[in-house]
Amino acid sequence: MGIEEILLGAIVQEASDIHLTVGRPVTYRLIGDLVSVGEKMLTPMDTEAFAKEITTEVQRKRVEEVGGIDFGFSFKEKARFRVSCFKQQGHYSLVLRLLPSRFFSFEDIGLPPQLVETISLPRGLVLVTGPTGSGKTSTLATMLNFINENFPRHIITAEDPIEFVHKHKKSIVTQREVGEDVPSFSEAIVKSLRQDPDVILIGEMRDLATMESAIRAAETGHLVFSTLHTTGAARTVDRIIDVFPSHQQAQVRVQLSATLVAVISQVLVPRLDGKGRVAAFEIMFATPAVRNLIREGKTYQILSELQTGARYGMIMLDDNLKQLYAQGTIGYEAALEVAVDPRELALQLSKIQPPGKGRR
């Protein structure tokens, strides 16, 4: 198989990822599982040839120097891929993520309508969290596209690499790739403040410098979006605070309590009908009560605010899983696999008769 045939196959089969590694056949990730394509084991010559077809000489030199590189590329206007090309045991390996070919609506991915009001705010910090491959990038792209279509704003993004390409609509969209257009996320944020931004997207808050810059940008009157590899609203707040030195943590709590407007934590769950996966969310909005808990260092009490915050559009992950199960969207085992409290959720699901039969 040539690289074009592999890419086309992934598009047709709606694979989320492609793995090309020595000693294994071409492998797709389909509905969360790795599935081999054919029986031919890839050789070092195969993977090096694949790498040469989709990388430049400069990119390959970078792989040789530092061991790997991430980048995005478009394939014949059919799809866009995010690529990680790296060395393992001296050989080339590639992992390609197939990016959605269109922007989703809030309804498509299950985001509550209250978020429209949140992302219409002139300032604040919105965080999208979850494990790798949980759909964070798609959720961010959905929210940015909504702003782009509805408001005359200047949107600046710092990404590593650029995944969704946003065309100018009502907004002007400036997309900068870390490593190509700017050396780091923190540098991108600092420079963006001189470029008349309204909205700033930071691909990932990886370090202290980036977190400091993001919070400062939100404080100075900008709407800032970013991601973290955390699960749950309370853990996300704790993770940010814990990154700072102990003598700064009280100040950061005050800053976060004033700037944070929402935390969207998500996971992807296989659909019961076998047609891909669906996102399940935990969503926290920064109500006055939540802001007070953050300021006073009582994040362990945020859970109780989530439990009683339905009127604000807040929801706990396990409650969202219960809703999806009751609708017949996901199955029993799939729900329990990603639940925060599997035993309690199992008890709740046992009281529900979802549509159809054989739902377990």
C-alpha positions in Angstrom: 0.0 0.0 0.0 1.2 3.5 -0.9 0.7 6.4 1.5 -2.2 7.8 -0.7 -4.0 4.5 -0.5 -3.5 4.4 3.3 -4.8 7.9 3.7 -7.9 7.3 1.5 -8.6 4.1 3.4 -8.6 6.0 6.7 -11.0 8.6 5.3 -13.4 6.0 3.8 -13.4 3.9 7.0 -13.6 7.0 9.2 -10.6 6.0 11.2 -9.5 8.4 13.9 -5.8 7.6 13.7 -3.3 5.8 11.5 -0.3 4.0 12.9 2.7 3.2 10.7 5.4 1.4 12.6 8.0 -1.2 11.9 7.0 -4.8 12.6 3.3 -4.2 12.4 0.9 -3.9 9.5 -0.7 -0.6 8.6 -3.1 0.0 11.6 -6.2 2.1 11.9 -7.9 3.2 15.1 -11.6 2.5 14.5 -14.2 3.4 17.2 -11.4 3.4 19.8 -9.8 0.0 18.8 -6.6 -0.6 16.8 -7.3 -2.7 13.7 -4.6 -4.0 11.3 -5.1 -3.6 7.6 -3.8 -6.7 5.8 -1.0 -8.9 7.0 2.1 -7.3 5.5 4.5 -6.3 8.3 6.0 -2.8 7.6 9.8 -2.7 7.2 12.2 0.2 8.1 12.3 1.0 4.4 8.5 1.2 4.3 8.1 3.6 7.2 11.0 5.8 5.9 9.4 5.9 2.5 6.1 7.0 4.0 7.9 9.7 6.1 9.6 11.0 3.0 6.3 11.3 1.1 4.7 13.6 3.7 7.6 15.5 5.2 10.0 18.1 3.9 13.8 17.8 4.0 13.8 20.4 6.8 11.3 18.4 8.8 13.3 15.1 8.4 16.4 16.9 9.5 14.5 18.0 12.6 13.5 14.4 13.3 17.1 13.3 13.0 18.2 16.1 15.4 15.6 15.9 18.1 13.9 12.5 17.5 10.5 13.7 16.4 8.3 16.5 14.9 4.6 17.3 14.9 2.9 19.1 12.0 -0.4 19.3 10.1 -1.0 18.8 6.4 -3.8 18.8 3.9 -4.4 15.8 1.6 -5.7 16.7 -1.8 -8.5 18.8 -0.3 -10.0 15.6 0.9 -8.9 15.8 4.5 -6.5 17.3 6.9 -4.2 15.3 9.2 -2.1 16.0 12.3 1.1 14.0 12.1 3.6 12.9 14.6 6.8 11.6 12.9 9.4 10.2 15.2 12.2 7.8 15.6 11.9 4.6 17.7 14.6 2.0 17.9 16.4 3.8 15.1 13.5 3.6 12.7 10.9 6.0 11.5 7.3 5.7 12.9 4.3 7.8 12.1 1.0 8.4 13.8 -1.6 10.4 11.8 -4.8 11.9 13.3 -7.6 12.4 10.8 -9.1 15.8 11.5 -12.9 16.4 10.9 -13.5 17.8 7.5 -16.1 20.3 8.7 -16.9 22.4 11.8 -19.5 20.9 14.1 -22.3 22.8 15.7 -23.0 22.8 19.4 -25.8 20.4 18.9 -23.6 18.0 16.9 -21.2 17.5 19.8 -23.7 17.9 22.6 -22.6 21.2 24.1 -25.2 23.0 26.2 -26.7 26.3 24.8 -25.5 28.1 27.9 -22.0 28.0 26.4 -23.1 30.4 23.6 -23.5 33.1 26.3 -20.1 32.2 27.8 -18.1 32.4 24.6 -19.8 35.7 23.7 -18.2 37.3 26.7 -15.6 40.0 26.1 -13.1 38.5 28.5 -12.3 35.5 30.6 -10.6 32.0 30.6 -12.3 29.0 29.0 -10.6 25.6 29.5 -11.3 22.4 27.6 -9.8 19.4 29.3 -9.6 15.6 28.9 -7.2 12.8 28.0 -5.4 12.7 24.6 -7.8 11.9 21.8 -10.9 13.0 23.7 -12.0 15.6 21.1 -10.7 18.7 22.8 -9.5 20.2 19.5 -12.9 19.7 17.9 -14.7 21.3 20.7 -12.3 24.4 20.6 -12.7 24.6 16.9 -16.5 24.5 17.2 -16.5 27.5 19.7 -14.0 29.5 17.6 -16.0 28.9 14.5 -19.1 30.2 16.2 -17.3 33.4 17.2 -15.9 33.7 13.7 -19.3 33.4 12.1 -21.2 35.7 14.5 -18.9 38.4 15.8 -16.5 41.0 14.3 -13.4 39.9 16.4 -9.7 39.4 15.9 -9.0 35.8 16.8 -5.3 34.8 17.4 -4.3 31.2 17.8 -1.0 29.6 18.9 -1.1 25.9 18.0 1.4 23.0 17.8 0.6 22.1 15.1 -2.3 24.0 13.4 -5.1 21.5 13.0 -8.3 23.2 11.9 -7.7 26.0 9.4 -10.2 28.9 10.0 -11.0 31.2 7.1 -11.9 34.8 7.8 -15.6 35.2 8.2 -17.1 38.0 10.4 -13.8 37.8 12.3 -10.2 38.1 11.3 -8.4 34.8 12.2 -4.6 34.8 12.7 -3.2 31.3 13.2 0.4 30.9 14.4 2.3 27.6 14.5 4.6 27.1 17.4 8.1 26.1 16.1 7.4 27.7 12.7 5.9 31.1 13.3 6.7 31.6 16.9 9.1 29.8 19.3 6.7 29.0 22.2 3.2 29.3 23.4 4.1 31.9 26.1 6.0 34.0 23.5 2.9 33.8 21.2 0.6 35.1 24.0 3.0 38.0 24.9 3.4 39.1 21.3 -0.4 38.7 20.6 -1.2 41.4 23.1 0.4 43.9 20.7 -1.7 42.6 17.8 -5.1 44.0 18.8 -6.6 40.6 19.8 -10.1 40.0 21.1 -9.9 36.2 21.4 -6.7 34.2 22.0 -6.5 30.4 21.7 -3.5 28.6 23.2 -3.2 25.1 22.0 -2.1 23.7 25.3 -1.1 25.2 28.7 2.1 23.0 29.1 4.2 25.0 31.6 4.3 27.7 34.1 5.2 30.5 31.7 2.2 29.7 29.4 -0.2 29.5 32.3 1.0 32.9 33.7 0.7 34.5 30.2 -2.8 33.0 29.7 -4.1 34.2 33.0 -2.6 37.6 32.4 -4.2 37.9 29.0 -7.6 37.0 30.4 -7.1 39.6 33.2 -6.3 42.3 30.7 -9.6 42.1 28.8 -9.3 39.2 26.4 -11.3 36.0 25.9 -8.8 33.2 26.2 -9.2 29.5 25.3 -6.8 26.7 26.1 -6.6 23.0 27.0 -5.2 20.8 29.7 -4.7 17.1 30.0 -6.8 16.8 33.2 -10.2 15.3 34.0 -12.8 17.1 36.0 -13.3 20.8 36.8 -11.9 20.6 40.4 -8.7 18.7 39.2 -8.2 21.3 36.5 -8.2 24.2 38.9 -5.9 22.3 41.3 -3.5 21.4 38.5 -3.1 25.0 37.5 -2.5 26.2 41.0 -0.1 23.4 41.8 2.2 24.4 38.9 2.9 27.7 40.6 5.5 28.0 43.5 3.8 27.9 46.9 4.4 31.6 47.6 2.4 32.5 44.5 -0.5 30.1 44.9 -2.8 32.4 47.0 -2.4 35.1 44.4 -3.2 32.6 41.5 -6.3 31.5 43.3 -7.5 35.1 43.4 -6.6 35.6 39.7 -8.3 32.3 38.6 -11.4 33.1 40.6 -11.7 36.4 38.7 -10.8 35.2 35.2 -12.1 31.6 34.9 -15.5 31.4 33.2 -15.9 27.7 32.3 -14.2 24.3 32.4 -15.4 21.7 29.8 -14.0 18.3 30.6 -14.8 15.5 28.1 -14.2 11.9 27.1 -15.2 10.0 24.0 -17.4 6.9 24.3 -18.2 4.4 21.6 -21.7 4.7 20.2 -24.0 1.7 20.7 -24.9 1.7 17.0 -21.2 1.3 16.0 -21.2 4.6 14.2 -18.2 6.2 15.8 -18.0 7.8 19.2 -19.9 10.4 21.1 -18.6 13.0 23.6 -19.6 12.9 27.2 -19.1 16.1 29.2 -18.6 17.5 32.7 -19.2 21.3 32.5 -18.6 23.8 35.2 -19.5 27.5 34.9 -17.8 30.0 37.2 -20.8 31.1 39.3 -20.2 33.4 42.2 -20.3 30.4 44.5 -17.7 28.6 42.4 -15.5 31.7 42.3 -15.6 31.9 46.0 -14.6 28.3 46.5 -11.6 28.8 44.1 -10.5 31.9 46.0 -10.7 30.2 49.4 -8.9 27.1 48.2 -12.0 24.9 48.7 -12.0 23.2 45.3 -13.0 19.9 46.9 -16.5 21.5 47.3 -16.9 22.3 43.6 -18.5 18.8 43.1 -21.5 19.9 45.2 -21.9 23.0 43.1 -21.9 20.8 40.0 -24.6 18.6 41.5 -26.9 21.6 42.1 -25.9 23.7 39.1 -28.2 22.3 36.4 -30.1 25.6 36.1 -26.8 27.2 35.0 -26.1 24.4 32.4 -23.6 22.6 34.6 -23.5 18.8 34.5 -21.4 16.0 36.1 -19.8 13.5 33.8 -21.6 10.5 35.3 -25.0 12.3 34.9 -24.2 13.0 31.2 -23.3 9.3 30.8 -26.6 8.4 32.4 -28.5 10.6 29.9 -26.6 9.1 26.9 -27.4 5.6 28.2 -31.1 6.4 28.7 -31.3 7.7 25.2 -29.8 4.5 23.8 -26.7 6.3 22.5 -24.1 4.4 24.5 -24.1 0.9 26.1 -23.8 -0.2 29.8 -20.2 -1.3 29.8 -19.0 1.7 27.7 -20.6 4.1 30.3 -19.0 2.4 33.3 -15.6 2.3 31.6 -15.2 6.1 31.7 -17.3 6.8 34.8 -16.0 8.8 37.7 -17.8 6.5 40.2 -18.6 3.2 38.3 -20.3 1.5 41.2 -22.7 4.4 41.8 -23.4 4.8 38.1 -24.1 1.1 37.7 -26.7 1.4 40.4 -28.3 4.4 38.6 -28.2 2.6 35.2 -29.9 -0.5 36.7 -33.0 1.7 37.2 -33.2 2.8 33.6 -34.7 0.9 30.7 -33.1 2.4 27.6 -34.9 2.2 24.2 -34.8 -1.2 22.5 -33.5 -4.5 23.8 -30.2 -6.0 24.6 -28.6 -2.7 25.5 -25.9 -4.3 27.6 
